[in-house]
Amino acid sequence: MTEQTTFIPTENHPLEPFLPANAVLLMLGSFPPQQKRWSMDFFYPNLQNDMWRIFGLIFFNDKEHFLLPDRKAFNKEQIIDFLKKKGIALYDTASAVRRLQDNASDKFLEIVEPTDLSLLLKQLPHCRAIVTTGQKATDTLRSQLEVSEPPVGGKSPFNFEDRSLNLYRMPSSSRAYPLKLEKKAEVYRLMFNDLGIIQASTVKIIPQKACRFKK
């Protein structure tokens, strides 16, 4: 008897890169979750993912700042307006994947087509840094760019054409990552301060080696 092979379809990225002309930072995840988990048609759409709560805590001292009044979805228009003002671009390190299991875990993502990161950076002339928000994204990025892997909460310098940039490695915004929301926000806060996206007066320093951005 021949064992049947399960066919796993390839998923193409459902979103266009979000690339404001003034972006100084490019944030890269791995790949969006299945659309049945979305609360909005934009990046980090899953209500169980805390990226926009991290942003809310850092910039507005309110983890629910980017939620709609009914708390059932994130406010896409508000988020886009905020990102444009701050100069933050978004996309993912994979343009096509296969899900080896029926969930949103990076662990079970097979990268079919990595994103052309060189093409993204060429469209962002003011970009000074990339941040990856998970191990899968970091590994996929490093398969294209010559840069050492920074510790979580740290950064590594690299060159792209005639530019000098930094790669920041932030803790995952997934709730599966074992760190409290407030602690994640402090690590991200230091990165935003390092890039001049927020003022130093708003930064709370916490005594964690991984958050000192040593090269």
N, C-alpha and C positions, 0 to 999 in steps of 0.2 A: 504494500500500500504506500502510495507516495504522499508525503506530508505537504499540505498546502502552504504556500507562502502568502503571508498577509501583505496586501498592497497598501503602502503608506503614501498618500498623495503629497506632492510638493505644494507648499503655500508660498505665494509671492507676497512681499510686503504690501499691506493694504493702505499705507499712508505715504504721501510725498514728504521728502525731507523738509523740515521747517528751518529756513535759512535766512533770518533777518540780515539785511545788508550791513548793519552795524555790529554784528555779533563778535564778541571777544572770546566767548566760550562755546565750545561744541560739546553737548552732552550726548553720550552714546550708550544705549542699553543693548540688549541682545536682539530681541524680537518681540512684537506685541503679543499679548495673550490671545486666546481664541475670542472671536467677536461676541460670543455669548456672554463673556465676562465684562464687556465694555459698559461704561456708564456715559461715555461721550466719544465722539469721533476724533480722537487726538491721542497724543502720547501719554503713557501711564494712565490708561483709562479705567483700570480695575479699581473699584472702591476698596479692595483689600490691599492695594499697593499704596504706600504712604508718601510717595514723592511729593505730591502737592500739599500734604500736611506738613512735611519737612519745610517746604518753601513758606507755607503760612506761618509756621513758628518763627522762622528766621527773620522774615521781612515784616511781619505784622503781629508777632507774638500771639498768634491765634491759629491753631492747627486746622480749624474749620473755615478759614478765610476763603478758600477757593471752592467750597461746596455750595451748591444751590440751596435755597432756603429749606427745601424739603429733605435735604441731606441724602438724597438718593442718587445724586450725580455730581460730578465736578463741573464747574462753570467754564466751558471751553473758551468763550469770548473773553472772559476776564483773564484767564491764563495767557492767552495769545497776546493780549494788550500788554500785560505785565512783562512777558518775555521780550517783546519788541523794545520796550522802554529800557530794559536792563541789558540788552544785547546778548541774549542767550539763544543758541541754535540747538535743535534736537533732531536726532535720527537714531538708527540702530546699526550695529556692525554686521548684521546679516540682511540680505535682500530677499533670500529664499531659503526656506527650511523644510525639514520633515519633523513632525512630532512623533517620537517613538512611543509616547504614552499620551493619554487624553487628559493632559493638564498643562499648567502654565510654567512648569519647572524648567529652568535652563538646562538642568542635568540631562533631560531627555530630548533636547533639541539637537538635531543633526543639521549642521550648516551645509546647505547645498550651494549657495552663492553668497560669498562675502560681499559686503558693500564696498564700492570703490572709494576708499577714504581719500585718496589723492584728488579725485574729482570733487568731493565735498569741500576739501580745504581750499581748492582753487577758486571756489565760489564764495569764500569767506576771507577776504583780504586782510581784515582787521583781527582775525582770530589769533589769540595768543596761547590758548590752552585747549586740551581735550580732557574730558572726564569720562571714565568708564564706571558703570554702576553695577558691576558683577563680574565674576571670574570668567564666564563664557565670553562676555564682551571684551574683557582685557586680553584674553588669549587670541580672539579673532583679530583684534586690532594689531597685536604684536606680530601676527603672521604677515602683515603688510608693511608696518613701519618699524624701523630699526630703533627700538627704545627698550630700556630695561624695565622690568616690572616693579613698580613702586609698592611699598607696603600699603595696606589699607589705611587711608588717612594721609598718605604721603604723595610725593610727586617725583617724576623723573624727567630731566630735560631731553629734548631730541630736536633734530633739525629736519625741516621740510623745505626743499629747494633753498631759497635764500633767507628763510625765516627760522628763528629760534623759538620753540614752543615748549610747553610742559605737558606731560601726561599726569593727571591726578587720578588716583584710585580711591573711590569712595565706597563706603559700605552700601550694600544693596538696600533699596527701599522696600523690598519684599518683607512681609512679616515673618517669613521663614528665617530671615537672617537674625541671629540671636543678639540683638542690641536694642535697648529701649529707644523709642521714637525721639525722646529729648536728647539722648546721647548722639544719635545719628545726626540730628539737627546741628549740634555743636561742631561736629566734624565738617559738615558741609559749610557751616557758617565761617569757619576759618579759611576754607578754600575761597569763598566769595570775597572775603576780606583781602586775601593774598592777591586777588585779581583786581581789587579796587571796585568791585561791584557793590559792596557795602562799605560804610565808613568804619574805621577802627573802633570808634566809640561804642558801636553796637555789638562788638565781639566779646563774648565771654570766653576767657581762656580756661581750658580744663587740662589737668596735668596728665596727659596721655602721650607717650612717646610717638605713637603713630600719627599724632595730629600736629606735629611740628614741621612737617614738610621738609625733612632733611633730604638732600640729594644723595 
